[in-house]
Amino acid sequence: MNLNHKKILMSTQIIPKSLDHACDVLLANNSVRYVGILDNMGNLIFDKKQRELELPISDEKSRSLYIKSVLGILFEKDFDNNVGPLRYIVSHRTKIDMISIPIFGYVVMISIEPNENCDVIANSAIMIFEKLLKN
């Protein structure tokens, strides 16, 4: 867990221990490499990764990726009235797959091994975080 990004979100009463547990549940699947929670400005507010895993993106590039993920969600939400609410966005790359999930004003970013079942992982994450964030 990256303690520098650990914040208590007082407006929704999310506590770091709950986020930590939710991330642990997702990271129990060895194909899940990283889970990050972003606010609506693209700021990383909490993250966790597989132990001893080096992430392929530097800290400088991570900030751009976070902003891109939030903007992608915002642009896609423009079409919600026409085609229904956005559930998640998947980006397939040769070295990694990325899932961005909008949940209650936040974006959950998950990186997984390529060629894993993104739908199963995304739907599991939605269930876990909706339960956490609704309370």
Buried (B, 14 or more C-beta within 10 A) or exposed (E): BEEEBBBBBEEBEBEBEBBEEBBEBBBEBEBBBBBBBBBEEBBBBBBBBBEEEEBEBEEEEBBEBBBBBBEBBEEBEEEEEEEEEBEBBBBEEEEBBBBBBBBEEBBBBBBBEEEBEBEEBBBBBBEBBEEBBEE
